[in-house]
Amino acid sequence: MDQLILKIKDKRKLPFLKQLLKHMDFVEVIDRPEKKFTKKEKEILDGIEESVKEVKLHLAGKIKLRPIQELLDEL
């Protein structure tokens, strides 16, 4: 069995899409509510997201990152 994950941009269309898919006998619809993150988890995810942005900017040559040794010396 293959799986397909859909991200619906317009929440108003979600009920229609669910109803449409339920009428297809070869499709099983599994509702999974979006995970709610704790404040701490959100902080961690935000930090990771910021780090990824910085790495992308570095790879594009727009910023210079500090050497790893400099980071380790701070610990």
CHARMM-style PDB file with segment names, atoms N, HN, CA, C and O in Angstrom:
ATOM      1  N   MET     1       0.835  -1.170   0.000  1.00  0.00      PROA
ATOM      2  CA  MET     1       0.000   0.000   0.000  1.00  0.00      PROA
ATOM      3  C   MET     1       0.884   1.239   0.000  1.00  0.00      PROA
ATOM      4  O   MET     1       1.826   1.326   0.789  1.00  0.00      PROA
ATOM      5  N   ASP     2       0.598   2.186  -0.863  1.00  0.00      PROA
ATOM      6  HN  ASP     2      -0.167   2.116  -1.504  1.00  0.00      PROA
ATOM      7  CA  ASP     2       1.317   3.455  -0.910  1.00  0.00      PROA
ATOM      8  C   ASP     2       0.558   4.498  -0.113  1.00  0.00      PROA
ATOM      9  O   ASP     2      -0.654   4.402   0.079  1.00  0.00      PROA
ATOM     10  N   GLN     3       1.303   5.504   0.350  1.00  0.00      PROA
ATOM     11  HN  GLN     3       2.288   5.582   0.193  1.00  0.00      PROA
ATOM     12  CA  GLN     3       0.681   6.590   1.103  1.00  0.00      PROA
ATOM     13  C   GLN     3       0.975   7.906   0.411  1.00  0.00      PROA
ATOM     14  O   GLN     3       2.015   8.078  -0.225  1.00  0.00      PROA
ATOM     15  N   LEU     4       0.045   8.822   0.549  1.00  0.00      PROA
ATOM     16  HN  LEU     4      -0.799   8.682   1.066  1.00  0.00      PROA
ATOM     17  CA  LEU     4       0.180  10.144  -0.038  1.00  0.00      PROA
ATOM     18  C   LEU     4      -0.235  11.157   1.021  1.00  0.00      PROA
ATOM     19  O   LEU     4      -1.326  11.057   1.582  1.00  0.00      PROA
ATOM     20  N   ILE     5       0.614  12.115   1.293  1.00  0.00      PROA
ATOM     21  HN  ILE     5       1.501  12.197   0.838  1.00  0.00      PROA
ATOM     22  CA  ILE     5       0.301  13.147   2.275  1.00  0.00      PROA
ATOM     23  C   ILE     5      -0.043  14.418   1.518  1.00  0.00      PROA
ATOM     24  O   ILE     5       0.717  14.871   0.663  1.00  0.00      PROA
ATOM     25  N   LEU     6      -1.189  14.984   1.841  1.00  0.00      PROA
ATOM     26  HN  LEU     6      -1.807  14.616   2.536  1.00  0.00      PROA
ATOM     27  CA  LEU     6      -1.651  16.205   1.198  1.00  0.00      PROA
ATOM     28  C   LEU     6      -1.643  17.344   2.209  1.00  0.00      PROA
ATOM     29  O   LEU     6      -2.064  17.168   3.352  1.00  0.00      PROA
ATOM     30  N   LYS     7      -1.171  18.493   1.796  1.00  0.00      PROA
ATOM     31  HN  LYS     7      -0.828  18.637   0.867  1.00  0.00      PROA
ATOM     32  CA  LYS     7      -1.263  19.692   2.623  1.00  0.00      PROA
ATOM     33  C   LYS     7      -2.256  20.611   1.925  1.00  0.00      PROA
ATOM     34  O   LYS     7      -2.009  21.086   0.816  1.00  0.00      PROA
ATOM     35  N   ILE     8      -3.370  20.853   2.584  1.00  0.00      PROA
ATOM     36  HN  ILE     8      -3.570  20.468   3.485  1.00  0.00      PROA
ATOM     37  CA  ILE     8      -4.447  21.630   2.004  1.00  0.00      PROA
ATOM     38  C   ILE     8      -4.246  23.102   2.359  1.00  0.00      PROA
ATOM     39  O   ILE     8      -4.240  23.470   3.533  1.00  0.00      PROA
ATOM     40  N   LYS     9      -4.084  23.933   1.339  1.00  0.00      PROA
ATOM     41  HN  LYS     9      -4.089  23.634   0.385  1.00  0.00      PROA
ATOM     42  CA  LYS     9      -3.830  25.358   1.564  1.00  0.00      PROA
ATOM     43  C   LYS     9      -5.085  26.096   2.014  1.00  0.00      PROA
ATOM     44  O   LYS     9      -5.018  26.978   2.871  1.00  0.00      PROA
ATOM     45  N   ASP    10      -6.217  25.740   1.443  1.00  0.00      PROA
ATOM     46  HN  ASP    10      -6.272  25.024   0.747  1.00  0.00      PROA
ATOM     47  CA  ASP    10      -7.474  26.408   1.762  1.00  0.00      PROA
ATOM     48  C   ASP    10      -8.307  25.487   2.654  1.00  0.00      PROA
ATOM     49  O   ASP    10      -8.900  24.522   2.172  1.00  0.00      PROA
ATOM     50  N   LYS    11      -8.350  25.785   3.947  1.00  0.00      PROA
ATOM     51  HN  LYS    11      -7.868  26.569   4.339  1.00  0.00      PROA
ATOM     52  CA  LYS    11      -9.037  24.923   4.923  1.00  0.00      PROA
ATOM     53  C   LYS    11     -10.525  24.777   4.604  1.00  0.00      PROA
ATOM     54  O   LYS    11     -11.152  23.797   5.006  1.00  0.00      PROA
ATOM     55  N   ARG    12     -11.091  25.746   3.886  1.00  0.00      PROA
ATOM     56  HN  ARG    12     -10.581  26.543   3.560  1.00  0.00      PROA
ATOM     57  CA  ARG    12     -12.520  25.668   3.558  1.00  0.00      PROA
ATOM     58  C   ARG    12     -12.805  24.540   2.580  1.00  0.00      PROA
ATOM     59  O   ARG    12     -13.937  24.062   2.501  1.00  0.00      PROA
ATOM     60  N   LYS    13     -11.799  24.109   1.837  1.00  0.00      PROA
ATOM     61  HN  LYS    13     -10.880  24.497   1.901  1.00  0.00      PROA
ATOM     62  CA  LYS    13     -11.965  23.042   0.836  1.00  0.00      PROA
ATOM     63  C   LYS    13     -11.781  21.651   1.430  1.00  0.00      PROA
ATOM     64  O   LYS    13     -12.086  20.652   0.778  1.00  0.00      PROA
ATOM     65  N   LEU    14     -11.287  21.579   2.657  1.00  0.00      PROA
ATOM     66  HN  LEU    14     -11.039  22.390   3.187  1.00  0.00      PROA
ATOM     67  CA  LEU    14     -10.984  20.300   3.289  1.00  0.00      PROA
ATOM     68  C   LEU    14     -12.197  19.375   3.403  1.00  0.00      PROA
ATOM     69  O   LEU    14     -12.082  18.204   3.042  1.00  0.00      PROA
ATOM     70  N   PRO    15     -13.342  19.835   3.884  1.00  0.00      PROA
ATOM     71  CA  PRO    15     -14.494  18.927   3.972  1.00  0.00      PROA
ATOM     72  C   PRO    15     -14.890  18.343   2.608  1.00  0.00      PROA
ATOM     73  O   PRO    15     -15.225  17.162   2.512  1.00  0.00      PROA
ATOM     74  N   PHE    16     -14.851  19.156   1.574  1.00  0.00      PROA
ATOM     75  HN  PHE    16     -14.579  20.115   1.651  1.00  0.00      PROA
ATOM     76  CA  PHE    16     -15.179  18.672   0.236  1.00  0.00      PROA
ATOM     77  C   PHE    16     -14.203  17.582  -0.206  1.00  0.00      PROA
ATOM     78  O   PHE    16     -14.614  16.541  -0.718  1.00  0.00      PROA
ATOM     79  N   LEU    17     -12.908  17.830  -0.005  1.00  0.00      PROA
ATOM     80  HN  LEU    17     -12.573  18.676   0.411  1.00  0.00      PROA
ATOM     81  CA  LEU    17     -11.905  16.858  -0.417  1.00  0.00      PROA
ATOM     82  C   LEU    17     -12.045  15.547   0.354  1.00  0.00      PROA
ATOM     83  O   LEU    17     -11.940  14.469  -0.231  1.00  0.00      PROA
ATOM     84  N   LYS    18     -12.280  15.635   1.653  1.00  0.00      PROA
ATOM     85  HN  LYS    18     -12.365  16.510   2.128  1.00  0.00      PROA
ATOM     86  CA  LYS    18     -12.462  14.422   2.457  1.00  0.00      PROA
ATOM     87  C   LYS    18     -13.664  13.619   1.960  1.00  0.00      PROA
ATOM     88  O   LYS    18     -13.589  12.397   1.826  1.00  0.00      PROA
ATOM     89  N   GLN    19     -14.770  14.312   1.689  1.00  0.00      PROA
ATOM     90  HN  GLN    19     -14.831  15.304   1.798  1.00  0.00      PROA
ATOM     91  CA  GLN    19     -15.973  13.640   1.218  1.00  0.00      PROA
ATOM     92  C   GLN    19     -15.722  12.975  -0.133  1.00  0.00      PROA
ATOM     93  O   GLN    19     -16.173  11.855  -0.375  1.00  0.00      PROA
ATOM     94  N   LEU    20     -15.008  13.664  -1.002  1.00  0.00      PROA
ATOM     95  HN  LEU    20     -14.642  14.574  -0.806  1.00  0.00      PROA
ATOM     96  CA  LEU    20     -14.689  13.118  -2.317  1.00  0.00      PROA
ATOM     97  C   LEU    20     -13.842  11.849  -2.188  1.00  0.00      PROA
ATOM     98  O   LEU    20     -14.120  10.845  -2.843  1.00  0.00      PROA
ATOM     99  N   LEU    21     -12.825  11.896  -1.357  1.00  0.00      PROA
ATOM    100  HN  LEU    21     -12.598  12.711  -0.825  1.00  0.00      PROA
ATOM    101  CA  LEU    21     -11.937  10.744  -1.189  1.00  0.00      PROA
ATOM    102  C   LEU    21     -12.643   9.559  -0.544  1.00  0.00      PROA
ATOM    103  O   LEU    21     -12.347   8.410  -0.872  1.00  0.00      PROA
ATOM    104  N   LYS    22     -13.570   9.824   0.366  1.00  0.00      PROA
ATOM    105  HN  LYS    22     -13.810  10.758   0.632  1.00  0.00      PROA
ATOM    106  CA  LYS    22     -14.301   8.741   1.029  1.00  0.00      PROA
ATOM    107  C   LYS    22     -15.169   7.956   0.050  1.00  0.00      PROA
ATOM    108  O   LYS    22     -15.491   6.796   0.304  1.00  0.00      PROA
ATOM    109  N   HSD    23     -15.545   8.569  -1.052  1.00  0.00      PROA
ATOM    110  HN  HSD    23     -15.283   9.512  -1.258  1.00  0.00      PROA
ATOM    111  CA  HSD    23     -16.371   7.887  -2.053  1.00  0.00      PROA
ATOM    112  C   HSD    23     -15.544   7.008  -3.003  1.00  0.00      PROA
ATOM    113  O   HSD    23     -16.093   6.321  -3.864  1.00  0.00      PROA
ATOM    114  N   MET    24     -14.253   7.041  -2.836  1.00  0.00      PROA
ATOM    115  HN  MET    24     -13.806   7.599  -2.137  1.00  0.00      PROA
ATOM    116  CA  MET    24     -13.378   6.205  -3.663  1.00  0.00      PROA
ATOM    117  C   MET    24     -13.055   4.946  -2.873  1.00  0.00      PROA
ATOM    118  O   MET    24     -12.427   5.013  -1.816  1.00  0.00      PROA
ATOM    119  N   ASP    25     -13.484   3.802  -3.385  1.00  0.00      PROA
ATOM    120  HN  ASP    25     -13.994   3.748  -4.243  1.00  0.00      PROA
ATOM    121  CA  ASP    25     -13.324   2.555  -2.632  1.00  0.00      PROA
ATOM    122  C   ASP    25     -11.875   2.084  -2.526  1.00  0.00      PROA
ATOM    123  O   ASP    25     -11.585   1.178  -1.744  1.00  0.00      PROA
ATOM    124  N   PHE    26     -10.983   2.662  -3.274  1.00  0.00      PROA
ATOM    125  HN  PHE    26     -11.219   3.398  -3.909  1.00  0.00      PROA
ATOM    126  CA  PHE    26      -9.577   2.263  -3.231  1.00  0.00      PROA
ATOM    127  C   PHE    26      -8.740   3.196  -2.343  1.00  0.00      PROA
ATOM    128  O   PHE    26      -7.517   3.067  -2.281  1.00  0.00      PROA
ATOM    129  N   VAL    27      -9.408   4.137  -1.657  1.00  0.00      PROA
ATOM    130  HN  VAL    27     -10.402   4.242  -1.708  1.00  0.00      PROA
ATOM    131  CA  VAL    27      -8.710   5.100  -0.809  1.00  0.00      PROA
ATOM    132  C   VAL    27      -9.207   4.963   0.622  1.00  0.00      PROA
ATOM    133  O   VAL    27     -10.410   4.853   0.861  1.00  0.00      PROA
ATOM    134  N   GLU    28      -8.283   4.969   1.566  1.00  0.00      PROA
ATOM    135  HN  GLU    28      -7.306   5.059   1.372  1.00  0.00      PROA
ATOM    136  CA  GLU    28      -8.619   4.991   2.985  1.00  0.00      PROA
ATOM    137  C   GLU    28      -8.190   6.340   3.540  1.00  0.00      PROA
ATOM    138  O   GLU    28      -7.020   6.709   3.441  1.00  0.00      PROA
ATOM    139  N   VAL    29      -9.122   7.073   4.120  1.00  0.00      PROA
ATOM    140  HN  VAL    29     -10.072   6.774   4.200  1.00  0.00      PROA
ATOM    141  CA  VAL    29      -8.824   8.389   4.677  1.00  0.00      PROA
ATOM    142  C   VAL    29      -8.544   8.235   6.168  1.00  0.00      PROA
ATOM    143  O   VAL    29      -9.369   7.709   6.915  1.00  0.00      PROA
ATOM    144  N   ILE    30      -7.380   8.695   6.587  1.00  0.00      PROA
ATOM    145  HN  ILE    30      -6.710   9.122   5.980  1.00  0.00      PROA
ATOM    146  CA  ILE    30      -6.984   8.637   7.994  1.00  0.00      PROA
ATOM    147  C   ILE    30      -6.770  10.068   8.457  1.00  0.00      PROA
ATOM    148  O   ILE    30      -5.847  10.742   8.000  1.00  0.00      PROA
ATOM    149  N   ASP    31      -7.614  10.525   9.354  1.00  0.00      PROA
ATOM    150  HN  ASP    31      -8.364   9.977   9.724  1.00  0.00      PROA
ATOM    151  CA  ASP    31      -7.475  11.881   9.892  1.00  0.00      PROA
ATOM    152  C   ASP    31      -6.422  11.896  10.984  1.00  0.00      PROA
ATOM    153  O   ASP    31      -6.467  11.108  11.928  1.00  0.00      PROA
ATOM    154  N   ARG    32      -5.486  12.799  10.838  1.00  0.00      PROA
ATOM    155  HN  ARG    32      -5.450  13.440  10.071  1.00  0.00      PROA
ATOM    156  CA  ARG    32      -4.463  12.997  11.860  1.00  0.00      PROA
ATOM    157  C   ARG    32      -4.400  14.478  12.159  1.00  0.00      PROA
ATOM    158  O   ARG    32      -3.969  15.258  11.310  1.00  0.00      PROA
ATOM    159  N   PRO    33      -4.816  14.880  13.337  1.00  0.00      PROA
ATOM    160  CA  PRO    33      -4.729  16.311  13.666  1.00  0.00      PROA
ATOM    161  C   PRO    33      -3.273  16.758  13.713  1.00  0.00      PROA
ATOM    162  O   PRO    33      -2.377  15.976  14.034  1.00  0.00      PROA
ATOM    163  N   GLU    34      -3.056  18.017  13.390  1.00  0.00      PROA
ATOM    164  HN  GLU    34      -3.784  18.652  13.129  1.00  0.00      PROA
ATOM    165  CA  GLU    34      -1.692  18.541  13.452  1.00  0.00      PROA
ATOM    166  C   GLU    34      -1.192  18.475  14.877  1.00  0.00      PROA
ATOM    167  O   GLU    34      -1.933  18.742  15.823  1.00  0.00      PROA
ATOM    168  N   LYS    35       0.084  18.116  15.025  1.00  0.00      PROA
ATOM    169  HN  LYS    35       0.686  17.899  14.256  1.00  0.00      PROA
ATOM    170  CA  LYS    35       0.679  18.000  16.356  1.00  0.00      PROA
ATOM    171  C   LYS    35       0.834  19.384  16.966  1.00  0.00      PROA
ATOM    172  O   LYS    35       1.298  20.321  16.316  1.00  0.00      PROA
ATOM    173  N   LYS    36       0.442  19.489  18.207  1.00  0.00      PROA
ATOM    174  HN  LYS    36       0.064  18.728  18.734  1.00  0.00      PROA
ATOM    175  CA  LYS    36       0.629  20.727  18.965  1.00  0.00      PROA
ATOM    176  C   LYS    36       1.933  20.593  19.738  1.00  0.00      PROA
ATOM    177  O   LYS    36       2.118  19.653  20.511  1.00  0.00      PROA
ATOM    178  N   PHE    37       2.824  21.535  19.521  1.00  0.00      PROA
ATOM    179  HN  PHE    37       2.674  22.299  18.893  1.00  0.00      PROA
ATOM    180  CA  PHE    37       4.120  21.490  20.173  1.00  0.00      PROA
ATOM    181  C   PHE    37       4.085  22.252  21.498  1.00  0.00      PROA
ATOM    182  O   PHE    37       3.375  23.248  21.639  1.00  0.00      PROA
ATOM    183  N   THR    38       4.863  21.764  22.461  1.00  0.00      PROA
ATOM    184  HN  THR    38       5.439  20.955  22.346  1.00  0.00      PROA
ATOM    185  CA  THR    38       5.008  22.491  23.717  1.00  0.00      PROA
ATOM    186  C   THR    38       5.861  23.731  23.453  1.00  0.00      PROA
ATOM    187  O   THR    38       6.475  23.861  22.394  1.00  0.00      PROA
ATOM    188  N   LYS    39       5.891  24.634  24.424  1.00  0.00      PROA
ATOM    189  HN  LYS    39       5.392  24.529  25.284  1.00  0.00      PROA
ATOM    190  CA  LYS    39       6.681  25.852  24.278  1.00  0.00      PROA
ATOM    191  C   LYS    39       8.155  25.513  24.059  1.00  0.00      PROA
ATOM    192  O   LYS    39       8.823  26.133  23.232  1.00  0.00      PROA
ATOM    193  N   LYS    40       8.657  24.531  24.802  1.00  0.00      PROA
ATOM    194  HN  LYS    40       8.114  24.028  25.474  1.00  0.00      PROA
ATOM    195  CA  LYS    40      10.059  24.129  24.686  1.00  0.00      PROA
ATOM    196  C   LYS    40      10.343  23.525  23.309  1.00  0.00      PROA
ATOM    197  O   LYS    40      11.362  23.833  22.690  1.00  0.00      PROA
ATOM    198  N   GLU    41       9.432  22.657  22.829  1.00  0.00      PROA
ATOM    199  HN  GLU    41       8.605  22.407  23.332  1.00  0.00      PROA
ATOM    200  CA  GLU    41       9.606  22.057  21.497  1.00  0.00      PROA
ATOM    201  C   GLU    41       9.599  23.139  20.421  1.00  0.00      PROA
ATOM    202  O   GLU    41      10.380  23.083  19.471  1.00  0.00      PROA
ATOM    203  N   LYS    42       8.715  24.122  20.573  1.00  0.00      PROA
ATOM    204  HN  LYS    42       8.080  24.167  21.345  1.00  0.00      PROA
ATOM    205  CA  LYS    42       8.637  25.216  19.609  1.00  0.00      PROA
ATOM    206  C   LYS    42       9.939  26.012  19.592  1.00  0.00      PROA
ATOM    207  O   LYS    42      10.423  26.390  18.525  1.00  0.00      PROA
ATOM    208  N   GLU    43      10.502  26.265  20.762  1.00  0.00      PROA
ATOM    209  HN  GLU    43      10.109  25.957  21.628  1.00  0.00      PROA
ATOM    210  CA  GLU    43      11.778  26.985  20.852  1.00  0.00      PROA
ATOM    211  C   GLU    43      12.886  26.215  20.143  1.00  0.00      PROA
ATOM    212  O   GLU    43      13.697  26.800  19.426  1.00  0.00      PROA
ATOM    213  N   ILE    44      12.916  24.902  20.346  1.00  0.00      PROA
ATOM    214  HN  ILE    44      12.257  24.426  20.929  1.00  0.00      PROA
ATOM    215  CA  ILE    44      13.939  24.058  19.708  1.00  0.00      PROA
ATOM    216  C   ILE    44      13.772  24.091  18.190  1.00  0.00      PROA
ATOM    217  O   ILE    44      14.745  24.267  17.457  1.00  0.00      PROA
ATOM    218  N   LEU    45      12.541  23.921  17.723  1.00  0.00      PROA
ATOM    219  HN  LEU    45      11.750  23.778  18.318  1.00  0.00      PROA
ATOM    220  CA  LEU    45      12.276  23.941  16.280  1.00  0.00      PROA
ATOM    221  C   LEU    45      12.622  25.291  15.666  1.00  0.00      PROA
ATOM    222  O   LEU    45      13.173  25.354  14.567  1.00  0.00      PROA
ATOM    223  N   ASP    46      12.299  26.372  16.376  1.00  0.00      PROA
ATOM    224  HN  ASP    46      11.852  26.321  17.269  1.00  0.00      PROA
ATOM    225  CA  ASP    46      12.644  27.704  15.881  1.00  0.00      PROA
ATOM    226  C   ASP    46      14.158  27.871  15.775  1.00  0.00      PROA
ATOM    227  O   ASP    46      14.654  28.467  14.820  1.00  0.00      PROA
ATOM    228  N   GLY    47      14.893  27.342  16.759  1.00  0.00      PROA
ATOM    229  HN  GLY    47      14.489  26.858  17.535  1.00  0.00      PROA
ATOM    230  CA  GLY    47      16.354  27.418  16.727  1.00  0.00      PROA
ATOM    231  C   GLY    47      16.940  26.639  15.557  1.00  0.00      PROA
ATOM    232  O   GLY    47      17.873  27.098  14.898  1.00  0.00      PROA
ATOM    233  N   ILE    48      16.389  25.470  15.308  1.00  0.00      PROA
ATOM    234  HN  ILE    48      15.631  25.098  15.844  1.00  0.00      PROA
ATOM    235  CA  ILE    48      16.854  24.649  14.173  1.00  0.00      PROA
ATOM    236  C   ILE    48      16.548  25.359  12.857  1.00  0.00      PROA
ATOM    237  O   ILE    48      17.378  25.393  11.949  1.00  0.00      PROA
ATOM    238  N   GLU    49      15.343  25.925  12.769  1.00  0.00      PROA
ATOM    239  HN  GLU    49      14.669  25.897  13.507  1.00  0.00      PROA
ATOM    240  CA  GLU    49      14.948  26.638  11.545  1.00  0.00      PROA
ATOM    241  C   GLU    49      15.887  27.816  11.281  1.00  0.00      PROA
ATOM    242  O   GLU    49      16.301  28.043  10.144  1.00  0.00      PROA
ATOM    243  N   GLU    50      16.216  28.553  12.321  1.00  0.00      PROA
ATOM    244  HN  GLU    50      15.880  28.368  13.245  1.00  0.00      PROA
ATOM    245  CA  GLU    50      17.136  29.685  12.185  1.00  0.00      PROA
ATOM    246  C   GLU    50      18.524  29.202  11.750  1.00  0.00      PROA
ATOM    247  O   GLU    50      19.168  29.839  10.917  1.00  0.00      PROA
ATOM    248  N   SER    51      18.978  28.096  12.303  1.00  0.00      PROA
ATOM    249  HN  SER    51      18.454  27.578  12.980  1.00  0.00      PROA
ATOM    250  CA  SER    51      20.286  27.546  11.931  1.00  0.00      PROA
ATOM    251  C   SER    51      20.320  27.132  10.468  1.00  0.00      PROA
ATOM    252  O   SER    51      21.309  27.371   9.775  1.00  0.00      PROA
ATOM    253  N   VAL    52      19.253  26.517   9.999  1.00  0.00      PROA
ATOM    254  HN  VAL    52      18.450  26.323  10.562  1.00  0.00      PROA
ATOM    255  CA  VAL    52      19.186  26.095   8.597  1.00  0.00      PROA
ATOM    256  C   VAL    52      19.221  27.322   7.681  1.00  0.00      PROA
ATOM    257  O   VAL    52      19.882  27.306   6.643  1.00  0.00      PROA
ATOM    258  N   LYS    53      18.509  28.383   8.066  1.00  0.00      PROA
ATOM    259  HN  LYS    53      17.972  28.396   8.909  1.00  0.00      PROA
ATOM    260  CA  LYS    53      18.541  29.614   7.269  1.00  0.00      PROA
ATOM    261  C   LYS    53      19.957  30.173   7.187  1.00  0.00      PROA
ATOM    262  O   LYS    53      20.402  30.605   6.124  1.00  0.00      PROA
ATOM    263  N   GLU    54      20.667  30.159   8.332  1.00  0.00      PROA
ATOM    264  HN  GLU    54      20.305  29.808   9.195  1.00  0.00      PROA
ATOM    265  CA  GLU    54      22.034  30.676   8.346  1.00  0.00      PROA
ATOM    266  C   GLU    54      22.956  29.836   7.466  1.00  0.00      PROA
ATOM    267  O   GLU    54      23.808  30.384   6.766  1.00  0.00      PROA
ATOM    268  N   VAL    55      22.797  28.525   7.493  1.00  0.00      PROA
ATOM    269  HN  VAL    55      22.105  28.080   8.061  1.00  0.00      PROA
ATOM    270  CA  VAL    55      23.628  27.653   6.649  1.00  0.00      PROA
ATOM    271  C   VAL    55      23.344  27.934   5.175  1.00  0.00      PROA
ATOM    272  O   VAL    55      24.269  27.989   4.365  1.00  0.00      PROA
ATOM    273  N   LYS    56      22.073  28.112   4.826  1.00  0.00      PROA
ATOM    274  HN  LYS    56      21.321  28.067   5.485  1.00  0.00      PROA
ATOM    275  CA  LYS    56      21.726  28.419   3.429  1.00  0.00      PROA
ATOM    276  C   LYS    56      22.341  29.749   2.990  1.00  0.00      PROA
ATOM    277  O   LYS    56      22.850  29.869   1.876  1.00  0.00      PROA
ATOM    278  N   LEU    57      22.290  30.744   3.874  1.00  0.00      PROA
ATOM    279  HN  LEU    57      21.877  30.647   4.780  1.00  0.00      PROA
ATOM    280  CA  LEU    57      22.898  32.035   3.550  1.00  0.00      PROA
ATOM    281  C   LEU    57      24.404  31.900   3.391  1.00  0.00      PROA
ATOM    282  O   LEU    57      24.997  32.518   2.506  1.00  0.00      PROA
ATOM    283  N   HSD    58      25.026  31.091   4.248  1.00  0.00      PROA
ATOM    284  HN  HSD    58      24.544  30.590   4.967  1.00  0.00      PROA
ATOM    285  CA  HSD    58      26.467  30.860   4.160  1.00  0.00      PROA
ATOM    286  C   HSD    58      26.824  30.174   2.836  1.00  0.00      PROA
ATOM    287  O   HSD    58      27.776  30.568   2.163  1.00  0.00      PROA
ATOM    288  N   LEU    59      26.060  29.158   2.475  1.00  0.00      PROA
ATOM    289  HN  LEU    59      25.286  28.838   3.022  1.00  0.00      PROA
ATOM    290  CA  LEU    59      26.330  28.446   1.221  1.00  0.00      PROA
ATOM    291  C   LEU    59      26.123  29.342   0.011  1.00  0.00      PROA
ATOM    292  O   LEU    59      26.759  29.147  -1.025  1.00  0.00      PROA
ATOM    293  N   ALA    60      25.235  30.326   0.136  1.00  0.00      PROA
ATOM    294  HN  ALA    60      24.718  30.484   0.977  1.00  0.00      PROA
ATOM    295  CA  ALA    60      25.006  31.266  -0.955  1.00  0.00      PROA
ATOM    296  C   ALA    60      26.045  32.390  -0.956  1.00  0.00      PROA
ATOM    297  O   ALA    60      26.047  33.242  -1.845  1.00  0.00      PROA
ATOM    298  N   GLY    61      26.925  32.385   0.044  1.00  0.00      PROA
ATOM    299  HN  GLY    61      26.924  31.694   0.766  1.00  0.00      PROA
ATOM    300  CA  GLY    61      27.980  33.382   0.115  1.00  0.00      PROA
ATOM    301  C   GLY    61      27.523  34.717   0.679  1.00  0.00      PROA
ATOM    302  O   GLY    61      28.216  35.720   0.510  1.00  0.00      PROA
ATOM    303  N   LYS    62      26.380  34.755   1.343  1.00  0.00      PROA
ATOM    304  HN  LYS    62      25.817  33.940   1.480  1.00  0.00      PROA
ATOM    305  CA  LYS    62      25.843  36.012   1.846  1.00  0.00      PROA
ATOM    306  C   LYS    62      26.281  36.330   3.269  1.00  0.00      PROA
ATOM    307  O   LYS    62      26.284  37.495   3.665  1.00  0.00      PROA
ATOM    308  N   ILE    63      26.652  35.316   4.042  1.00  0.00      PROA
ATOM    309  HN  ILE    63      26.650  34.370   3.720  1.00  0.00      PROA
ATOM    310  CA  ILE    63      27.171  35.540   5.395  1.00  0.00      PROA
ATOM    311  C   ILE    63      28.366  34.610   5.622  1.00  0.00      PROA
ATOM    312  O   ILE    63      28.556  33.627   4.906  1.00  0.00      PROA
ATOM    313  N   LYS    64      29.154  34.944   6.626  1.00  0.00      PROA
ATOM    314  HN  LYS    64      29.000  35.742   7.208  1.00  0.00      PROA
ATOM    315  CA  LYS    64      30.287  34.092   6.987  1.00  0.00      PROA
ATOM    316  C   LYS    64      30.007  33.537   8.379  1.00  0.00      PROA
ATOM    317  O   LYS    64      29.707  34.286   9.308  1.00  0.00      PROA
ATOM    318  N   LEU    65      30.108  32.231   8.511  1.00  0.00      PROA
ATOM    319  HN  LEU    65      30.353  31.622   7.756  1.00  0.00      PROA
ATOM    320  CA  LEU    65      29.881  31.582   9.797  1.00  0.00      PROA
ATOM    321  C   LEU    65      31.190  31.491  10.575  1.00  0.00      PROA
ATOM    322  O   LEU    65      32.279  31.492   9.999  1.00  0.00      PROA
ATOM    323  N   ARG    66      31.055  31.410  11.904  1.00  0.00      PROA
ATOM    324  HN  ARG    66      30.171  31.409  12.371  1.00  0.00      PROA
ATOM    325  CA  ARG    66      32.250  31.283  12.743  1.00  0.00      PROA
ATOM    326  C   ARG    66      32.821  29.875  12.613  1.00  0.00      PROA
ATOM    327  O   ARG    66      32.076  28.915  12.416  1.00  0.00      PROA
ATOM    328  N   PRO    67      34.137  29.754  12.723  1.00  0.00      PROA
ATOM    329  CA  PRO    67      34.759  28.423  12.685  1.00  0.00      PROA
ATOM    330  C   PRO    67      34.314  27.578  13.882  1.00  0.00      PROA
ATOM    331  O   PRO    67      34.012  28.117  14.947  1.00  0.00      PROA
ATOM    332  N   ILE    68      34.276  26.273  13.707  1.00  0.00      PROA
ATOM    333  HN  ILE    68      34.521  25.836  12.842  1.00  0.00      PROA
ATOM    334  CA  ILE    68      33.834  25.355  14.762  1.00  0.00      PROA
ATOM    335  C   ILE    68      34.706  25.465  16.001  1.00  0.00      PROA
ATOM    336  O   ILE    68      34.206  25.349  17.120  1.00  0.00      PROA
ATOM    337  N   GLN    69      35.995  25.684  15.821  1.00  0.00      PROA
ATOM    338  HN  GLN    69      36.402  25.778  14.912  1.00  0.00      PROA
ATOM    339  CA  GLN    69      36.888  25.788  16.971  1.00  0.00      PROA
ATOM    340  C   GLN    69      36.508  26.973  17.849  1.00  0.00      PROA
ATOM    341  O   GLN    69      36.575  26.892  19.076  1.00  0.00      PROA
ATOM    342  N   GLU    70      36.115  28.054  17.228  1.00  0.00      PROA
ATOM    343  HN  GLU    70      36.060  28.120  16.231  1.00  0.00      PROA
ATOM    344  CA  GLU    70      35.692  29.232  17.983  1.00  0.00      PROA
ATOM    345  C   GLU    70      34.440  28.931  18.811  1.00  0.00      PROA
ATOM    346  O   GLU    70      34.320  29.387  19.948  1.00  0.00      PROA
ATOM    347  N   LEU    71      33.521  28.171  18.246  1.00  0.00      PROA
ATOM    348  HN  LEU    71      33.618  27.800  17.323  1.00  0.00      PROA
ATOM    349  CA  LEU    71      32.318  27.783  18.974  1.00  0.00      PROA
ATOM    350  C   LEU    71      32.656  26.850  20.135  1.00  0.00      PROA
ATOM    351  O   LEU    71      32.111  26.985  21.231  1.00  0.00      PROA
ATOM    352  N   LEU    72      33.554  25.909  19.887  1.00  0.00      PROA
ATOM    353  HN  LEU    72      33.997  25.799  18.997  1.00  0.00      PROA
ATOM    354  CA  LEU    72      33.943  24.967  20.928  1.00  0.00      PROA
ATOM    355  C   LEU    72      34.678  25.643  22.069  1.00  0.00      PROA
ATOM    356  O   LEU    72      34.521  25.256  23.227  1.00  0.00      PROA
ATOM    357  N   ASP    73      35.484  26.653  21.751  1.00  0.00      PROA
ATOM    358  HN  ASP    73      35.612  26.967  20.810  1.00  0.00      PROA
ATOM    359  CA  ASP    73      36.232  27.386  22.773  1.00  0.00      PROA
ATOM    360  C   ASP    73      35.278  28.097  23.741  1.00  0.00      PROA
ATOM    361  O   ASP    73      35.615  28.290  24.910  1.00  0.00      PROA
ATOM    362  N   GLU    74      34.104  28.483  23.267  1.00  0.00      PROA
ATOM    363  HN  GLU    74      33.831  28.327  22.318  1.00  0.00      PROA
ATOM    364  CA  GLU    74      33.128  29.155  24.122  1.00  0.00      PROA
ATOM    365  C   GLU    74      32.522  28.203  25.146  1.00  0.00      PROA
ATOM    366  O   GLU    74      32.050  28.636  26.198  1.00  0.00      PROA
ATOM    367  N   LEU    75      32.535  26.913  24.842  1.00  0.00      PROA
ATOM    368  HN  LEU    75      32.918  26.561  23.988  1.00  0.00      PROA
ATOM    369  CA  LEU    75      31.967  25.925  25.772  1.00  0.00      PROA
ATOM    370  C   LEU    75      32.928  25.716  26.903  1.00  0.00      PROA
ATOM    371  OT1 LEU    75      32.657  24.925  27.806  1.00  0.00      PROA
TER     372      LEU     75
END
